[in-house]
Amino acid sequence: MKKFYLLDAYALIYRAYYGLIRSPRINSKGQNTSAIFGFVSTLNEVLQKEQPDLLAIGFDPSGQTFRHELFPEYKAQREATPEDIKMAVPIIKELIKAYRIPILEVPGFEADDVIGTMAKAAVRKGYEVRMITPDKDYAQLVEPNLLMQRPGHGNAPWEILGPQEVCEKYGLQSPLQVIDYLALMGDAADNIPGCPGVGPKTATTLLQQFGSCEDIIAHSSELKGAVRKKIEEHIDEIKLSKVLTTIKTDVPLQYDFEQFKIEEPDKEALRQIFTELEFRSFLTKLDGPQKSSKSAPIELSLFGSEPTEDKGDDSERLFSRLENLSYEYKLIENETEAKELADFLLTNEIFSLDTETTSIEALDAKLVGLSFSTEDFRAWYVPVSRETEKAKKILEIFRPVYENPKILKVGQNLKYDLTVLANYGIHLSGPLFDTMLAHYLIQPELRHNMDYLAEIYLNYKTIHIEELIGPKGRGQKNMGDLEPKDIYKYACEDADVTLRLMKPLAEELRKNGVEEVFQNIEMPLMPVLAQMERNGVVLDTETLKEVEHDFTAHLQTLEKDIYELAGHEFTINSPRQVGEVLFGELKLSEKVKKTKSGQYSTSEEVLRDLHSKHPIVQKILDYRGLKKLLSTYVEALPKLINPATGHIHTSFNQAVTATGRLSSSNPNLQNIPVRGEDGREIRKAFIPEAGEIFFSADYSQIELRIMAHLSGDEHMIEAFNAGHDVHAATAARIFHKDIKDISQDERRKAKTANFGIIYGISAFGLAERMDVSRTEAKELIDSYFEMYPKIKEYIAKAVDTAREKGYIETEFGRRRYLPDINSRNAVVRGYAERNAVNAPIQGTAADIIKIAMIRVQQRLDAEGCKARMMLQVHDELNFSVPADEFDKVKRIVIEEMQGAYKMSVPLEADCGEGKNWLEAH
């Protein structure tokens, strides 16, 4: 069977250019020839080692393609093509012409479409086809006799992917599912939206269960929690992404397979181009070995080393070697060099830093090394001994560097490095710039890890040091088991890339108008959060044991009740058996939803819709809720106590939520229920330090106050300024009564309206929430807007502004982008419209409490208080306070919370104290 090879030109050109970015190939004329050299190396390797019978090379056309017509933002985020690549492409095309290889290029279609069309046609004609490209998108085309071949890094062999390899690589049943896989994940480099929050693991899991994007969407009701929400909120994006990621195989092409047969190259034309480019190794190969070739030096000196011999026919080996070398990355090998580096760093106005450690948990991490960078492609790595005394000796050398108040320090996720250094008594001070937080403000709903940022802003692929540790590397247990010589280039790269990211990110911050949010809120907050994480919170394990005993007894009672209502015992934790009882035996619904596996759906949503049909349904919901509390908190929390500190230490995540709110993880202490007796019992186990007081302060109705301020509605402003109960005041206006005559039921309805209507709740939704008729709910909404006309105007204006700009802003300038605001899908558009109203309010509230946290901590430090801020739960701050400074701390906290921002209505903070969290709040 004859072999037909198809090369993806631009993918190989970019790979070559960035593979040599740190040690570029520059000739005597000053030309950067890295892209050309690398491309020709790959082409020669295909010709000589693969020996194809037919060959063609696909190029992207100039101008836009059909994908831009479908989605104008396609590839909009890509950085401009580097000038060196622009210069290289015409020369590469001349070289291809000299090799007498046909070029495939069709206006309106990308190279992968043209190659895909040609590849499928060739397979039908009986050829064995190989697609040479590093682009993973091509995996969707793979079938028997149509394989994908990816160049390896360095001296690694090329990766050949057939149907089996593709399925194993991505965990799929068919290569065609790669389209769905890519559509779900999206592609930041091409600006393909995908489904935000769905990564490789989730995409694979969903496709293994349902098979395709269409089936996932059709069965979204069977999904749970956040995944279901993500899918249902981004249906249009998923469908669009699938179209964008599908490689076309029906591009109109005029061809004759005879024209792709390998021909003898035009050696004279090649000689002329190689001579002009100073590619002596390729000239040697073209003309055959010569006596002088053994002593002719190559064009580049690596690491300032002595010239290396030109091996002539080993040009591919040379390119592979160059590809993985770093430029001016230095390993510090002794104390004298460390002192010299520290002295040098102190002469700089800016440097980036990174820490290599033994753990991803900052509190438990032991230092392995320190890395620094002061300019592009220049970095140092300082090994740190695992012996504490030796480690402290090295860190003392760099203490003046880290603690210098004038030098700007740049890092990626600096909170981690700050905590690790604090473990050794080093206080990272002075101005800070966190690249992760910068990008979070620029694009809050995208990823913010360094790999992603390097690819987007630098067109650069980072190499993970973790590759040396895991099963793909050398199998070491952790970073501390590696030698410095194995680590230093990777560690230096982290510091180097981080520093290079600062400039484009700083420019984006300015361009997007979020520079002040970054400088005045997020960066000052970061060390406050680091301190809170180190403080941790004390857990009363004896109280939790009592709660566990009570919960277990309650579960047993619920279990007995459920069995009696069902008429027999069954496994309540089994969705299948619950479904059989509710729908197969009790026949609670004729319209029964089923999962893909054919069993009845018993999701929480399904059960809540049925709770009035039979008492067993509420009992099952209660059982599940209590079981979750028991496993998630009561049983799990004691296991998370840090043995070294005796405390629980959560992580406060600054760069997760799109609204600007903080989130908590490992464990999530913001989700401990405040409503319901069972959930509240868990809060009893959170206590202050021994002999201290648990103090809690939270904003009163902050989001309604912000709504009053943003809308300028005189009636709501008047209610707040007069100190009225705003819900009772609302009820008085809606029901046309004096405020003193309002009943608790009327106040409850007004409260539901206050918190629901301003976020776009419908009459149907309000009716369900208030358990009233849809007519009554509609009348209530109409009355509400009649009483608060400015709120209705604000809602309409907020949606119009978002529709015009594509984003909303908080009072402080934080942005949230709403790409679905003009969607043709009413459900998707409606969700975006509700966010247009809600996000400025919730985001402003998030900014206000962040400012309050910064100011409270500054006051506590300035006034020498020993009180410690332990927890933030959205609008609530919690402290452990020594009894002798309680009044002082209470005054500080209330003053700073209420003074965090001046609005047309006052900010009010309620507070409480006690022996535990439940008593205090």
Residue pairs with C-beta under 8 A, 6 or more apart in sequence:
1 126
1 127
1 128
1 145
2 53
2 54
2 126
2 127
2 128
3 50
3 51
3 52
3 53
3 54
3 127
3 128
3 129
3 130
4 52
4 53
4 54
4 55
4 56
4 119
4 122
4 127
4 128
4 129
4 130
4 257
4 260
5 46
5 50
5 52
5 54
5 55
5 56
5 129
5 130
5 132
6 55
6 56
6 57
6 58
6 104
6 115
6 118
6 119
6 129
6 130
6 131
6 132
7 42
7 43
7 46
7 55
7 56
7 57
7 58
7 132
7 133
8 58
8 111
8 112
8 115
8 131
8 132
8 133
8 135
8 138
9 39
9 57
9 58
9 59
9 60
9 92
9 103
9 111
10 59
10 60
10 111
11 111
11 133
11 134
11 135
12 38
12 39
12 42
12 132
12 133
12 134
12 151
13 35
13 38
13 39
13 85
13 88
13 89
13 92
14 35
14 85
14 459
15 38
15 134
15 151
16 34
16 35
16 36
16 37
16 38
16 39
16 41
16 42
16 319
17 34
17 35
17 38
17 82
17 84
17 85
17 88
18 459
18 460
18 461
19 34
19 38
19 319
19 322
19 323
20 34
20 37
20 38
20 319
20 322
20 323
21 34
21 460
22 325
22 326
22 327
22 377
23 300
23 302
23 322
23 325
23 326
23 327
24 32
24 34
24 84
25 32
25 33
25 34
25 37
25 299
25 300
25 322
26 32
26 33
26 299
26 300
27 33
27 277
27 278
27 299
28 278
29 278
31 87
31 277
32 84
32 87
33 88
33 277
33 278
33 279
34 84
35 84
35 85
35 88
35 92
36 88
36 91
36 92
36 95
36 277
37 277
37 279
37 319
38 319
38 323
39 88
39 92
40 92
40 95
40 279
40 282
41 315
41 316
41 319
42 132
42 151
43 96
43 99
44 282
44 285
44 315
44 316
45 316
46 52
46 55
46 132
47 55
47 99
47 262
50 130
52 130
52 262
53 127
53 261
53 262
54 122
54 127
54 257
54 260
54 261
54 262
55 101
55 102
55 260
55 262
56 101
56 102
56 103
56 104
56 118
56 260
57 96
57 101
57 102
57 103
57 104
58 103
58 104
58 105
58 111
58 112
58 114
58 115
58 118
59 93
59 103
59 104
59 105
59 111
60 105
60 110
60 111
61 105
61 106
61 107
61 108
61 109
61 110
63 107
63 108
64 108
65 108
65 109
65 110
65 113
66 108
66 109
67 74
67 110
67 244
68 74
68 75
70 240
70 243
70 244
71 192
71 240
71 244
73 191
74 190
74 191
74 192
74 244
75 189
75 190
75 191
76 191
77 188
77 189
77 191
77 456
78 189
78 190
78 191
79 456
79 457
79 458
79 459
82 459
91 273
91 277
93 103
94 269
94 273
95 270
95 273
96 103
97 103
97 266
97 269
98 265
98 266
98 269
98 270
98 273
99 265
99 266
99 270
100 263
100 264
100 265
100 266
102 259
102 260
104 111
104 114
104 115
104 118
104 253
105 111
105 114
106 113
106 114
106 251
106 252
106 253
109 248
109 251
112 133
112 135
112 137
112 138
112 247
113 247
113 248
113 249
113 251
114 251
114 253
115 131
115 133
115 138
116 138
116 141
116 247
116 248
116 249
116 251
117 248
117 249
117 250
117 251
117 253
118 253
118 255
119 129
119 131
119 141
119 146
119 249
120 141
120 146
120 249
121 253
121 255
122 129
122 257
123 129
123 143
123 145
123 146
125 257
127 145
127 257
128 145
128 147
129 145
129 146
129 147
130 147
130 148
130 149
130 160
131 138
131 141
131 146
131 147
131 148
131 149
132 149
132 151
133 148
133 149
133 150
134 150
134 151
136 178
136 182
137 178
137 182
137 245
137 247
138 148
138 247
139 148
139 161
139 166
139 169
139 170
139 175
139 178
140 175
140 176
140 178
140 179
140 182
140 245
140 246
140 247
141 148
141 175
141 247
141 249
142 148
142 161
142 162
142 163
142 166
142 175
143 163
143 175
144 162
144 163
147 160
147 161
147 162
148 160
148 161
148 166
149 158
149 159
149 160
149 161
150 158
150 159
150 160
150 161
151 158
152 158
152 159
153 323
153 324
153 463
154 320
154 321
154 323
154 324
155 317
155 320
155 321
161 169
163 174
163 175
166 172
166 175
166 178
167 173
167 174
167 175
170 177
170 178
170 181
170 200
170 204
171 204
171 207
171 208
172 178
172 181
172 204
172 207
172 208
173 207
173 208
173 211
177 207
177 211
177 212
179 242
179 245
179 246
180 203
180 207
180 212
180 213
180 216
180 242
181 200
181 203
181 204
181 207
182 192
182 194
182 241
182 245
183 192
183 194
183 213
183 238
183 241
183 242
183 244
183 245
184 194
184 195
184 198
184 202
184 203
184 206
184 207
184 213
184 216
184 238
184 241
185 194
185 195
185 198
185 199
185 200
185 203
186 192
186 193
186 194
186 195
186 196
186 198
186 237
186 241
187 194
187 245
188 446
188 447
188 452
188 455
188 456
189 455
189 456
190 244
192 241
192 244
192 245
193 234
193 237
193 240
193 241
193 819
194 234
194 237
194 238
194 241
195 230
195 231
195 234
195 237
195 238
195 241
196 230
196 234
196 237
196 445
196 446
197 226
197 230
198 206
198 227
198 230
198 231
202 227
206 216
206 223
206 227
206 231
207 216
209 596
210 216
210 219
210 596
213 238
213 239
213 242
215 596
216 223
216 231
216 238
217 231
217 235
217 238
217 239
219 595
219 596
220 228
220 231
220 232
221 228
221 593
221 601
221 603
221 605
222 593
222 595
222 596
222 601
222 603
223 231
224 603
231 238
232 827
233 820
233 828
233 831
234 820
234 828
235 825
235 827
235 828
236 820
236 823
236 824
236 825
236 828
237 819
237 820
267 286
270 282
270 286
271 283
271 286
271 287
274 280
274 282
274 283
274 286
275 283
278 299
280 296
280 298
280 299
280 310
281 298
281 310
281 311
281 312
281 314
281 315
281 318
282 315
284 290
284 293
284 296
284 310
284 312
284 313
285 312
285 313
285 315
289 312
289 313
293 310
293 312
294 309
294 310
295 309
296 309
296 310
297 307
297 308
297 309
297 310
298 307
298 308
298 309
298 310
298 318
300 322
301 307
302 308
302 322
302 325
303 325
311 317
311 318
324 463
326 377
326 489
326 492
326 493
327 377
327 378
328 377
328 378
328 379
329 378
329 379
329 380
329 381
329 488
329 489
329 492
329 493
329 496
330 379
330 380
330 381
330 488
330 492
331 380
331 381
331 383
331 484
331 485
331 488
332 338
332 341
332 380
332 381
332 382
332 383
333 484
335 393
335 394
335 397
338 382
338 394
338 397
338 398
339 397
341 372
341 380
341 382
342 397
342 398
342 400
342 401
344 374
345 351
345 372
345 374
345 398
345 401
345 407
346 400
346 401
346 404
346 407
348 374
348 407
349 406
349 407
349 408
350 374
350 407
350 408
350 409
350 410
350 499
351 372
351 373
351 374
351 401
351 407
351 408
351 409
351 410
351 499
352 372
352 373
352 374
352 409
352 410
352 411
352 495
352 496
352 498
352 499
352 502
353 370
353 371
353 372
353 402
353 409
353 410
353 411
353 417
353 495
354 370
354 371
354 411
354 412
354 417
354 491
354 494
354 495
354 498
355 365
355 367
355 369
355 370
355 371
355 416
355 417
355 420
355 421
356 367
356 368
356 369
356 370
356 371
356 381
356 465
356 479
356 487
356 491
357 365
357 366
357 367
357 368
357 420
357 479
358 365
358 366
358 368
358 478
358 479
358 480
359 365
359 366
359 478
362 415
362 416
362 419
362 420
362 423
362 533
363 419
363 423
363 533
363 534
363 642
363 644
363 645
363 649
364 642
364 644
365 420
365 423
366 386
366 480
367 384
367 391
367 395
367 420
367 424
368 383
368 384
368 386
368 479
368 480
368 482
368 487
369 381
369 382
369 383
369 384
369 484
369 487
369 488
369 491
370 381
370 382
370 384
370 394
370 398
371 379
371 380
371 381
371 382
371 488
371 491
371 492
371 494
371 495
372 379
372 380
372 382
372 495
373 379
373 380
373 492
373 495
373 496
373 498
373 499
374 499
375 499
376 496
376 499
376 500
377 496
378 496
379 491
379 492
379 493
379 495
379 496
380 492
381 484
381 487
381 488
381 489
381 491
381 492
382 394
382 398
383 484
383 487
383 488
384 390
384 391
384 394
384 395
385 391
385 394
386 480
391 424
392 424
392 425
395 421
395 424
395 425
395 426
398 426
399 426
401 407
402 409
402 421
402 426
402 427
402 428
402 429
403 426
403 427
403 428
403 429
403 430
404 429
404 430
405 429
405 430
406 430
407 430
407 431
408 430
408 431
408 432
408 433
409 428
409 430
409 431
409 432
409 433
410 432
410 433
410 434
410 435
410 498
410 499
410 502
411 417
411 432
411 433
411 434
411 435
411 498
412 434
412 435
412 436
412 450
412 453
412 494
412 498
412 501
413 434
413 436
414 428
414 432
414 434
414 436
414 526
415 434
415 526
415 527
415 529
415 530
415 533
415 654
417 428
418 428
418 526
418 527
418 530
419 530
419 533
419 534
421 427
421 428
422 428
422 530
422 534
428 527
432 523
432 526
432 527
433 502
433 506
433 523
434 522
434 523
434 526
435 450
435 453
435 498
435 501
435 502
435 505
436 448
436 449
436 450
436 453
436 655
437 448
437 518
437 522
437 523
437 526
437 654
437 655
438 502
438 505
438 506
438 508
438 509
438 518
439 446
439 448
439 453
439 505
439 508
439 655
440 448
440 522
440 654
440 655
441 509
441 512
441 514
441 517
441 518
441 522
441 814
441 815
442 505
442 508
442 509
442 512
442 514
443 817
444 655
444 657
444 658
444 660
444 815
444 816
444 817
445 658
445 816
445 817
446 452
448 655
450 462
450 494
450 497
450 498
450 501
451 461
451 462
451 464
453 501
453 505
454 460
454 461
454 462
454 497
454 501
455 461
457 501
457 504
457 505
458 497
458 500
458 501
458 504
460 497
462 493
462 494
462 497
463 490
463 493
464 490
465 479
465 487
465 490
465 491
465 494
466 473
467 473
468 474
468 476
468 482
468 486
468 487
468 490
469 475
469 476
469 477
469 478
469 479
469 481
469 482
474 482
476 482
479 487
506 515
509 515
509 518
512 815
513 809
513 813
513 815
514 813
514 814
514 815
516 812
516 813
517 812
517 813
517 814
517 847
520 812
520 851
521 812
521 814
521 847
521 850
521 851
521 854
522 654
522 850
524 854
525 654
525 850
525 853
525 854
526 654
528 853
528 854
528 857
528 869
529 652
529 654
529 662
531 857
531 869
532 652
532 868
532 869
532 870
532 871
532 872
533 649
533 650
533 651
533 652
534 649
535 647
535 868
535 869
535 870
535 880
536 642
536 645
536 647
536 648
536 649
536 650
536 870
537 647
537 648
537 650
537 669
537 686
537 870
537 871
537 878
537 880
538 646
538 647
538 648
538 686
538 687
538 688
538 689
538 690
538 880
539 637
539 638
539 641
539 647
539 648
539 685
539 686
539 687
540 684
540 685
540 686
540 687
540 916
541 638
541 641
541 685
543 684
543 685
543 687
543 916
544 634
544 637
544 638
544 682
544 685
547 634
547 681
547 682
547 684
547 685
548 630
548 634
548 635
550 681
551 626
551 629
551 630
551 634
551 678
552 630
554 626
554 678
555 623
555 626
555 627
555 630
558 619
558 622
558 623
558 626
559 572
559 623
561 619
562 572
562 616
562 619
562 620
562 623
563 569
563 570
565 614
565 615
565 616
565 619
566 581
566 585
566 586
566 616
567 585
570 577
570 578
570 580
570 581
571 577
572 578
572 620
572 623
573 627
575 599
575 600
575 601
575 602
576 599
576 600
578 600
578 602
578 620
579 599
579 600
579 601
579 602
580 600
581 616
582 588
582 589
582 600
582 602
582 610
582 614
582 616
582 617
583 589
583 592
583 600
584 600
586 614
586 616
588 610
588 613
588 614
588 617
589 610
589 613
592 600
592 601
593 600
593 601
593 606
594 600
594 601
595 601
604 621
604 624
607 617
607 620
607 621
608 621
610 617
611 617
611 618
611 621
625 676
625 678
626 678
629 673
629 678
629 679
629 682
633 667
633 672
633 682
634 682
636 667
637 648
637 667
637 685
640 648
640 666
640 667
641 647
641 648
642 648
642 649
648 667
648 669
650 664
650 665
650 666
650 667
650 668
650 669
650 871
651 664
651 665
651 666
652 662
652 663
652 664
652 872
653 662
653 663
653 664
653 665
654 662
656 663
657 663
657 846
658 816
658 839
659 816
659 839
659 842
659 843
659 846
660 810
660 814
660 816
660 842
660 843
660 846
660 847
660 850
661 842
661 846
661 874
662 670
662 846
662 850
662 872
662 874
663 670
664 670
664 671
664 873
669 871
669 873
670 872
670 873
670 874
672 679
672 682
672 683
673 679
673 680
673 682
674 680
674 683
674 921
680 918
681 918
683 916
683 917
683 918
683 921
684 916
684 917
684 918
684 919
685 916
686 694
686 871
686 916
686 917
686 918
687 694
687 915
687 916
687 917
688 694
688 695
688 879
688 880
688 881
688 915
688 916
689 868
689 880
691 882
691 883
692 880
692 881
692 882
692 883
693 880
693 881
693 882
693 883
693 886
693 913
693 914
694 878
694 879
694 880
694 881
694 913
694 914
694 915
694 916
694 917
694 919
694 920
695 867
695 878
695 879
695 880
695 881
695 886
695 889
695 890
695 893
695 911
695 912
695 913
695 920
696 876
696 877
696 878
696 879
696 911
696 912
696 913
696 917
696 920
696 921
697 876
697 877
697 879
697 890
697 893
697 894
697 897
697 909
697 910
697 911
698 873
698 875
698 876
698 877
698 909
698 910
698 911
698 921
699 845
699 848
699 849
699 875
699 876
699 897
699 907
699 908
699 909
699 910
700 908
700 909
700 910
701 726
701 908
702 845
702 848
702 849
702 875
702 907
703 755
703 841
703 842
703 845
704 716
704 720
704 726
704 754
704 755
704 758
705 720
705 903
705 905
705 906
705 907
705 908
706 811
706 841
706 844
706 845
706 903
707 716
707 758
707 791
707 794
707 841
708 716
708 717
708 719
708 720
708 904
708 905
709 717
709 903
709 904
709 905
710 794
710 811
710 840
710 841
710 844
711 788
711 790
711 791
711 793
711 794
712 790
712 794
712 904
713 788
713 789
713 790
713 791
713 794
714 790
715 733
715 787
715 788
716 726
716 730
716 788
716 790
716 791
716 905
717 904
717 905
719 726
719 729
719 730
720 726
720 905
720 906
721 905
721 906
724 739
725 739
725 747
726 754
727 747
727 750
727 751
727 754
728 739
728 742
728 747
728 750
729 739
730 750
730 751
730 753
730 754
730 784
730 787
730 788
731 737
731 739
731 742
731 746
731 747
731 749
731 750
732 738
732 739
732 741
732 742
733 783
733 787
733 788
734 746
734 749
734 750
734 753
734 780
734 783
734 784
734 787
735 742
735 746
737 746
742 750
748 770
749 770
749 772
749 780
752 766
752 769
752 770
753 766
753 780
753 781
753 784
756 765
756 766
756 769
757 766
757 781
757 784
757 785
757 791
758 791
758 795
758 837
758 838
758 841
759 834
759 837
759 838
760 795
760 830
760 833
760 834
760 837
760 838
761 769
763 774
763 777
763 778
763 781
764 774
764 777
766 772
766 777
766 780
766 781
767 773
767 774
767 776
767 777
770 777
770 780
772 780
784 791
785 791
785 792
794 837
795 837
798 808
798 836
798 837
798 840
799 821
799 833
799 836
799 837
801 808
801 836
802 808
802 818
802 821
802 832
802 833
802 835
802 836
803 821
803 822
803 836
806 817
806 818
806 819
806 821
807 815
807 816
807 817
807 818
808 815
808 816
808 818
808 835
808 836
808 839
808 840
808 843
809 815
809 840
810 839
810 840
810 843
810 844
810 846
810 847
811 840
811 844
811 847
811 901
812 844
812 847
814 843
814 847
816 835
816 839
816 843
818 832
818 835
818 836
818 839
819 832
820 828
820 829
820 831
820 832
821 829
821 832
821 833
821 836
822 829
823 829
823 832
845 874
845 875
846 874
847 901
848 900
848 901
848 907
849 872
849 874
849 875
849 877
849 897
849 900
851 900
851 901
852 877
852 896
852 897
852 900
853 869
853 872
853 877
855 896
855 899
855 900
856 869
856 877
856 892
856 893
856 896
856 897
857 869
859 865
859 892
859 895
859 896
860 867
860 869
860 889
860 892
863 888
863 892
865 885
865 888
865 889
865 892
866 882
866 885
867 879
867 880
867 881
867 882
867 885
867 889
868 879
868 880
869 877
869 878
869 879
870 878
870 879
870 880
871 877
871 878
872 878
876 921
877 893
877 897
878 917
878 920
878 921
879 889
879 893
881 889
881 890
881 913
886 913
890 911
890 913
893 909
893 911
894 909
894 911
897 907
897 909
898 906
898 907
898 908
898 909
899 907
900 907
901 907
912 919
912 920
912 921
913 919
913 920
914 920
